[in-house]
Amino acid sequence: MPEVRLVGEDGKQIGVVKTSDALSYAQQRDLDLVEVAPDARPPVCRVLDYSKYKYEQAQKQKAARKHQQQITIREIKFRPKIAQNDYDTKKGHVRRFLTGRDKVKITIMFRGREVTHPERGIALLERLAGELSDVAVIEQSPIQDGRNMTMLLAPSKAVLAAAEKDQAADGDGQAAPRRRSMRRRDQDAGDGQVQDGTDGDVQDGADARVPAPATPAATDAVA
């Protein structure tokens, strides 16, 4: 390309100049000449530190991903007359999922005449929620659905705050990139262009994943 519209390192337009002059301008400042609008006539090129620019773009993408938290809902099933050892084991699974920032759907399965005593299921769910109150909040209260009763637990604010703190610490620990010297870019070749659960019971530590919607609201609730 014979000419380009040059933008300086401060973001101000310098004007239309010869490509060779634009390269010289960038080289004198130990910076890179990057084509940012190849379809413009003439193409727009900007003088900047390309390695620093790529680093900043990566940081912005990382920050955006933090706000796109994927919601996973696990499911663990209990029986109304569950033995204490089994109860403790499954409660441990629920705690592990919650501290991992997953939501947990608790299902009480009634068999035979057990369904005539829903208060036993409610008592079990309330007991579980109380014992996990340090890491969980009840997002959906117990709901009877035929022979099943369900309750949805979500991670507490303390769990979420601790996770965000850990993520922030990881981000601060990254080293800044090295400043690199000017590298002549072949604009015609296009180098350096920048374009502005299962349904099974959980018995032995295996976890059941239940697909979650894009919104935090649970979809397992029965009206």
RAQUIQUI-V908724 format. One record per residue. N is the residue number from 1. RES is the residue in one letter. SS is DSSP state (A for helix, B for strand, O for the rest). Layout:
n/res/ss
N/RES/SS
N/RES/SS
This chain:
n/res/ss
1/M/O
2/P/O
3/E/B
4/V/B
5/R/B
6/L/B
7/V/B
8/G/O
9/E/O
10/D/O
11/G/O
12/K/O
13/Q/B
14/I/B
15/G/B
16/V/B
17/V/B
18/K/B
19/T/A
20/S/A
21/D/A
22/A/A
23/L/A
24/S/A
25/Y/A
26/A/A
27/Q/A
28/Q/A
29/R/O
30/D/O
31/L/O
32/D/B
33/L/B
34/V/B
35/E/B
36/V/B
37/A/B
38/P/O
39/D/O
40/A/O
41/R/O
42/P/O
43/P/O
44/V/B
45/C/B
46/R/B
47/V/B
48/L/B
49/D/O
50/Y/A
51/S/A
52/K/A
53/Y/A
54/K/A
55/Y/A
56/E/A
57/Q/A
58/A/A
59/Q/A
60/K/A
61/Q/A
62/K/A
63/A/A
64/A/A
65/R/A
66/K/A
67/H/O
68/Q/O
69/Q/O
70/Q/O
71/I/O
72/T/O
73/I/B
74/R/B
75/E/B
76/I/B
77/K/B
78/F/B
79/R/B
80/P/O
81/K/O
82/I/O
83/A/O
84/Q/A
85/N/A
86/D/A
87/Y/A
88/D/A
89/T/A
90/K/A
91/K/A
92/G/A
93/H/A
94/V/A
95/R/A
96/R/A
97/F/A
98/L/A
99/T/A
100/G/O
101/R/O
102/D/O
103/K/B
104/V/B
105/K/B
106/I/B
107/T/B
108/I/B
109/M/B
110/F/O
111/R/O
112/G/A
113/R/A
114/E/A
115/V/A
116/T/A
117/H/O
118/P/A
119/E/A
120/R/A
121/G/A
122/I/A
123/A/A
124/L/A
125/L/A
126/E/A
127/R/A
128/L/A
129/A/A
130/G/A
131/E/A
132/L/O
133/S/O
134/D/O
135/V/O
136/A/B
137/V/B
138/I/B
139/E/B
140/Q/B
141/S/B
142/P/B
143/I/B
144/Q/B
145/D/B
146/G/O
147/R/O
148/N/B
149/M/B
150/T/B
151/M/B
152/L/B
153/L/B
154/A/B
155/P/B
156/S/O
157/K/A
158/A/A
159/V/A
160/L/A
161/A/A
162/A/A
163/A/A
164/E/A
165/K/A
166/D/A
167/Q/A
168/A/A
169/A/A
170/D/A
171/G/A
172/D/A
173/G/O
174/Q/O
175/A/O
176/A/O
177/P/O
178/R/O
179/R/O
180/R/O
181/S/O
182/M/O
183/R/O
184/R/O
185/R/O
186/D/O
187/Q/A
188/D/A
189/A/A
190/G/O
191/D/O
192/G/O
193/Q/O
194/V/O
195/Q/O
196/D/O
197/G/O
198/T/O
199/D/O
200/G/O
201/D/O
202/V/O
203/Q/O
204/D/O
205/G/O
206/A/O
207/D/O
208/A/B
209/R/B
210/V/B
211/P/O
212/A/O
213/P/O
214/A/O
215/T/O
216/P/O
217/A/O
218/A/O
219/T/O
220/D/O
221/A/O
222/V/O
223/A/O
